[in-house]
Amino acid sequence: MPSERTLASVLVVDDSATDRRLVGGLLQRAGGLAVEYAVDGKDAINRFQDSIPDLVVTDLIMPELDGLGLVAAIKSEFPLVPVILMTARGNEEVAVAALREGAAGYVPKRILAHDLVPTAKRILAASREDRSLSRLMHRMVQNHSSFVLDSDPSLIPLLLGYLQQTIRSVRLADELDRLRIRLAIEEALLNALYRGNLEVSSRLQQSDAAAYDELVRTRMSEAPYCNRHTFVSWTISRDGLEIAIRDEGPGFDPQSADSRSEAVDFDTVFGRGTLIMRTFMDEVRYSPSGNEVTLIKHAAAVVEVAADQAEVVD
């Protein structure tokens, strides 16, 4: 059992004592996480004065300072701390606003038991990896890279780690935007692997997690699925990022998908992935065949002082 000092700290913010216990229990049972609690956004900010958490998980609707206000406050004062929102059905528009304001992700309350812990651990891992880089890599001004990935999910975090490191090296974006770019590209890579190459439906994942996991395991050793590849290429400079991700699956009709975009169910795995890509990136384009997506992020104003401070940390 890791000591308290080695545990990642998570601050759970919810005005409902029952929901706080539920969320805290899910996180604590996962192991490796030390959980603290706040009753609303104002209480959460006050707790930051004593100890800055590694991650915040917050409800949206609260007195004093709600989830949207808390996201804005954390982005302003503690930009390295990622925030996950817990949303009830009907709060999709507020969730979109929170993502645009600076939240790293969200999980619908009705599927907390299934999605909260994986989402929290994924965001924590991404946030940690982004905080270490050598002084030499900060001098990079442009990078062109291409990869051919087997149908091996363990390759995705390795590729994302390298991508995030490269983005930081060229000083394309600040800490928060680097995390958000990584999360958007992760969704595209997961779609290429599971929806494209393995042809496993996100609706099955939503309705029957055990059947979904079994089908994934089967297809990772079954032709033609296991023989397919994901092709990734990017150009990163201080002007921006353009990344193309292509799978060898059957694809889909992008025009049909775009025509249904207003009706996307953001409570589904696929719907949330689509929302994250479109919110965190400036452009998302699909090839006519539907098996290649290009994500573009234009350079924002980069504060050199912040980059210099990051070098000191390294």
Secondary structure, DSSP 8 states (H G I E B T S, - for coil): ---GGGSEEEEEE-S-HHHHHHHHHHHHHHSSEEEEEESSHHHHHHHHTT---SEEEEESS-SSS-HHHHHHHHHHH-TTS-EEEEE-TT-HHHHHHHHHHT--EEEEGGGHHHHHHHHHHHHHHHHHHTT---TGGGG--EEEEEEEE-S-TTHHHHHHHHHHHHHHHTT-S-HHHHHHHHHHHHHHHHIIIIIIIS---HHHHHH-HHHHHHHHHHHTTSTTGGG--EEEEEEEETTEEEEEEE-SS----HHHHHHTGGG--TTSHHHHHHHHHHHHSSEEEE-TTSSEEEEEEE-----HHHHHHHHHH-
